[in-house]
Amino acid sequence: MALVLSHAPHLKHLNLTFPSATLRPLFILPAGSFPRLETLWLQSQLLGIDLEPPDSGYCGWHWPGATAAFKSAPCLREVIFNPDVPWKMAELRDLVEDSNIMEEILGFGDTVLDEVSSLWSAPMVSLPWAQIRVLSFPLTAYTPDVWCSVLAGCPNVECCQLAVSPGHTSTGLENVNTLIHLLRLHQLVLFSWNGAGDQLLGSLVAPKLELLVLTGHIAPSTIRNFRIQSNFDLRVFGMMFPITQDDVELLFQALSDITALVIAFASTEHFPASIWDRVGRAELLPRLETLVLQPRPGQMSVLVDMIAASWDRAATLGRAALRVQFLRIRPDHLVAVNEGLKGLEKYAAAGNNVEFTTFD
């Protein structure tokens, strides 16, 4: 770290991954320390104690609030603050493959999410918001009011990755009750805990938004209203939360312009067969070019019928076939899934196949 500090006036790009104690000196540097800094990527390597719940007596990990050196950096455009969570890949795979756990964490598990979000809440850092174009705080959660106050000062932001929580965050920032117009924003990735994402999206207007990825349950009606008030031409939508059977049609109707749909960490087995039939006939999601799912054996027949109908339609119209990817199939489901896909073998001659992808 001493080497970094000694070269601070000359640095344009700073990308560091260290324990928080090692990074802390950066936050107490005086104003003017980074006259050339353009990109700031900091990852704090968390220890086991940093993940202890608040009632353990440990105050938890957080980014320091004093950032005079960063706030005064005249060239800073890209800021990524991301804690490095000590999860082994094998443990993460086990978690991902247990859909019940993932749906509890990402969808309806308020008790779990209360505990998790409290680990990441932190004093708000001070940055030169007006000049920021890329902003990423994927695991450090702030309240909707705090993010509204921040984003109101970010007229040039183009890409955002934010975590929002209804928990109490103590800052000196005032609440913003009016709509926040982000006229240059084209990518938004939102981690929502306990419904806080509904409030934040309800406060934003992003007419140039092309990519929207949502983790944690957000009401389909909120997504629809966000689209209406922003009037954007969305291209890519990713959802990492479960929705009810009754909400599927509402959501797909709200996303009528998308060309890519990714549904991960959530089952689609309960989606009505009529919905998939309408997708196959392009009555829903008529512009869809790429579909990424984590299917289960019980829905293979319905999915195969949908894919076949879509590919037949594309061939008739002379258009590119729908690209379908199955994401991280559970090992105990793989045989049944492959058996179900035999109904699509006749399309292989035309170069149409369902792809398999993983998190590796």
N, C-alpha and C positions, 0 to 999 in steps of 0.2 A: 504493500500500500504506500510505503514511503516513496517508491519509484513513481507511482501514479501521481502523488501529490506534487512531487518535484517537477513533473512535466505538465501539470494542469494548464498553464497558459497556452500550451501548444496543441492540446488535444482537440481533435474534431469528433472522434468517435470513442465512446467509453462503454465497454461491455464487460462487466465483472460479475463473477459468481463466487461469493465468499460468505462465511458466517457473518451474522449481523454485526457482531462486535468489531469485525475487521472493516466493514463498510462504514461504520458510524462516523469516523473522522471526515468523510466526504460531506456529511450533513452540517458540519459546524465550520466549514471553510467560510471566509468572509466574502462579501459581494465582490464581483469582478474577477473571481478566481478562474473562470472558464470563458474567456473572451471569444474562443473559436469553436466551442463545443456545439455540435449539430445533433448528434444522437446519443441518448443516455439509456443504456440497458443495465439494470441492476437486479440481480437475483440473490436473495438472502437464503443461504443454506440453513434450513431450520433444524433444530435439535428436537429430540423427543419431548423435552420439557416444554417446548414452544407450542405443543399440541395439547397440553393439559387444559381441562375445562376451567372456567373462571373460579368455580368454587373450590379449586385446589389450593388457592392462595397465591398462585403465580399470576402475574399481571398479563401474561401473554405477549406474543410477538407483535410488534408494530413498527411501521416506518417512523423515524423521528420527524417531528413537525418543522424544525428549524432548517430551512434550505435556502439561505441567502445566496449561496454561490450559484445554485441552479436557477433561482428566480431572476437573477441578474444576468444570466447567460444570453447575450443578444442574438445568437445564431441558433439557439436550441429549437429544434422542430419535432423531434421524435423522442418520446419518453415511455419507457417500459419498466414498471416496477412489478416484479413477480417473485413471490417466495418460492423457493425450491423445496417442495414437500418430500420428505424422506420415505416415499413409498417404493417398494421394489416392484418391478414390472410384473412378476408372477402374482404378487398380491393384488395388483391393479386388475390383472386379467381375471382373477377369481371373482373380484368385486363386479366387474363388468358382466361376467357371464351369469351372475345371479340377478335376474331381472327384478325380483322382488325387492332386493336391497337397493338397486339403482332407482327403482320407481319411488321407493321411500325417501331416498336422498334427494332426488331431482324433482319429484312431483308433489306428493301430498304429505310428506313427513315433517310436519311443523315442529315437533319436539326435537327431532334430529337437527333440523335446519337452524333452530334457535341456538343450539349448542355450537354448531359449526360456524355460523355467521359471527358469533361473539368472539371467535378466535382471531378473526381477520379485521375487525373494526379497528380504526386507528385515527389519530389526529391527522387532519388534512394537511398535506404538504403544500408548500408555496412554490409555484412554478410560473413562468411567463406565459400564462394561458393564451393570450391573444395571438401568439405566434406559433402555437403548437398545431401540428398537422396530424401526428399519430400519437394517440394516447392509450396506454394499456395498463389497467389496474385489475387484472383478472381475478385475483383472490383477496384483494384488500377492499372490503365492502364499506360503502358509505350510504347514508340515507338518501332518498330521492331528493329531498330539499337541498342537501349538500351538492349532489351532482347537478341539480338545476342551477345552483349558484355558480358552480364551476363552468358548466357548459355555456351559460349565458355570456361568459367572457372568452369563449373559444370560437370566434366567427370563422376561423380558417381550418378547423379540424376536419379531416377527411376520413380517418379510420379510428374507431373507438372500440376498446375492449374493456368493459366495465363490470364491476360487481356491485349490486345494490341490495341493501338490507333495511328492514324497518327498525332495526335496533337503534339505540340512542347513541349518536355520535356527537361529541362535544366539540364545536368549532365556533369561530367568531363570524362565520358566514351567515348572512341573512337569508331567509326563505325567499324563494322566487315563485310567485303564484301565477305568472303569465306564461304563455307558450314560448318555448325556446326555439328559435329558427336557426337550424344548422344547414345553411344553404350549400355547403360543400361536402357534407357527410355522404359518403357512398358505401361505407362498410360499418356495420354495428354488430358487435358480439356482446350479448348481455347475459350475465349470470345473476339470476333473480332468486332471492331467498324470501320465503314467506309472503309472496304476493307483492313485494316492493316494486318489482318490474312493471306491474300494471300501472302504478302511479307514475313512474318515470316515463314510460312510453306515452302516457296520456298527456305529458307536458312537452313533448318534442314534436317538431315539424321538420322533416328531412326530405325535401322534394327530389333529391338526386340519389336517394338510397337505392343500391343495387343488390346488396348482400345483407341479410339479416339472419343471425344465429341466436337462438334463445335456449338457455339452460335454466331449469327450474320452472315450475308451473306458472304460466301466464295465460289468462283467459283468451280464448279465440276471439271473443267480442272486442277485447283490447287491441288485438292484432288488426282486426277489421277496422276499428276506429282510427288506429294509427295510420293505416293505409289511406283512409278517406281524408283525414286532416292533412296528410303530407302529399297526397296525390303523386306518389312515387311510382316508378316503373321497375318493380322488384324483379331481379333475375334469379337469385339464389336464396332459398330459405332452408335453414337447418333448425330442427326442433329436437331437443334432448329432454323431453318431459312427456309424461303420459297424458292423454286426453280421453274424455269419455266418448262413448259411441255416438251420443247425440250431438257432439261438437264437431265431428269430423267434416260433415258437409259444410258447415259454417266456415270452418277454417279453409277448406279447399276453395270455396267460392271467393274468400277474401284474398286468395293467392292466385287468382286466375291468370296472371301474366308471367308467373315464374317459369324458368326453363330447367331449373334443377331443384329437386326436393331431397333432403337428407333427414331421415328419422332414425335417431340412434338412442341407445339406452332406454328404449321404451317399446313395448309390444304394440303391434298393429293387428294382432290376431283377432281382436274384437271389432275391428272396423267392418261395417256392413258389407256383404258381398256386392250389394247394389252400387256401393261407392266405387269399388274397384272395377266393376263392370263399366261404369260411366267414365272412369279414367281411361280404360282400354279403348273406349269409343271416342275419346277426346271431348266428351261433354263436360267433364271436369278437368282442370289443368290442361287446357287445349294446346299450350305451347311447350309442354314438358318434353325435355330432351334427355335428362338424366334422372334416375330414381335410385336412391340408396336406402336400403332397409336392413333390419335384423329380423328375418322371418323365423317363424316356428313351424314345425312339421304340420300342425293342424290347419294351417292356412295355405299350404302349397297349392292345392287344387285351384283355389280362387285366384291366387297370384299367377299361376301358369295360364289360366284362361285370360286374365287381364293382359299379360305380356303377349300372348299369342294374338289377341285381338289388335293390340297396338302395332305389332310387327306386320300383321296382315294389312292393316290400314296404311301403314307407311309404304309397303310394297305397291299397293294399288295406286297410291298418289305419287309414287316416285320420290319419296322423301327419305331422309335418314331415319333408321330405326331407333327406337327408344333404347338408350343405354341403361342397363340394369346392373346394379352392384349389390351383392349380399355382403353385409358387413359383419365380420367376426361371428361366424356361426359356432354355436356351442358344439364341442366334440360329440356329445351324446345325441345331437340333432343332425349331424352331418350326413349320416347314411340315409335317413328319411328325406332330408332336403334334396340330396342328389337323386334319390328315387323319384321324387316328385318332378324334378326337372327333365326326366326322360320324355315328357310330353312335348318338349321344345326341341328335341334332337333334329327334327326335320328342317329347322331353320339354320342349322350350322353351315350348310352348304352355301348359304347367302352371307355367311360371316357373322351371324347373329348368335351370341352366346351370353348367358348370365355370367358376370365376373364375380370372383370371390376376392375380398380384400380383408386385411387385418389391421391392427394397430401397431404392428412391428415397424 
